[in-house]
Amino acid sequence: MFTSNPFASLTEVISPAMMQGYIILMVLLVMGGTILDMLHKKSAKYFFENAKKAQKSAKREVSGGEKVAMAVGVLTNEVMTAGEFSNPQRRMSHLLMMYGFMLFVLSTALMIFSPGTTSTLLPQLWHIGALMLAVGGYWFWFAIRVDVAAEGLPVFRFERADLFIVSVLATSTFALLWSYNGGGLNLLFVLFILSSTMLFGGVYWSKFAHMFFKPAAAFQKRVIMADGGRENLPPDYDLTDPAVHAKFPDVPMYMGKNPPNMGLCIKAERAKHY
């Protein structure tokens, strides 16, 4: 199972050109859905207007070298390791889904666009990617979702916002079941294609487009913090500093001369069925 290309047996009933056309169509659907999402939510317009607004409150100019270092930091922290997630379970689930999705999609494209290949590595990467996607997705769906883990809502409650994760789970599950049953043209293959079409065709109604803005937003936030603009937020004060006490007399009055760090109080007790 793990070393065989499940798409190979399809060439007897479906031409490679049709399968390649389907892949191209899915890419176009993702691009179109992302553009429509940007136009509808005006997210790109907001992003650029916010960047221009932040430049007006900048205290210094960030050099090109600093921006390169920030871009590398975003790539290694926010993108490659999902460092923005403080919850280790959420972070691991996200990484499983992200890398599993990349392996699954890339190996699918390579196998379909190289129908004559005899490599056993691509089928292995395809199955590993599908497994990672399924494990990370089911872990998130049953144990990590906020409305289930914190609010106590039913596990199988479904809303439009769940379209992405549900289509991801369906795609990976039916793909593995289809391969386990030997591939070919059957009901499992039809369900696999329907769920993958929902996944890539439903970008406009899912959070898929959000992933393209995430690195850019993280980079812009680093620039704003480095140039001193801080999005017009007050600076981080040391509450034990006498100069801060002189500037804000109510700090020692209400919190004492050596107040505790109040920033982590939100982590004192995890929200549970509030």
Buried (B, 14 or more C-beta within 10 A) or exposed (E): EEEBBBBBBBBEEBEBEEBBEBBEEBEEBBEEBBBBBBEEEEBBEEBEEBBEEBEEBBEEEBEEEBBEBBBEBBBEBBBEEBBBBEEEEBBBBBBBBBBBBBBBBBBBBBBBEEBEBEEEEBBBBBBBBBBBBBBBBBBBBEEBBEBBBBEEEEEEEEEEEBBBBBBBBBBBBBBBBBBEBEBBEEEBBEBBBBBBBBBBBBBBBBEBBBEBBBBEBBBBBBBBBBBEBBEEEEEEEEBEEEEEBEEEEEBBEEBEEEEEEEEEEEEEEEEEEE
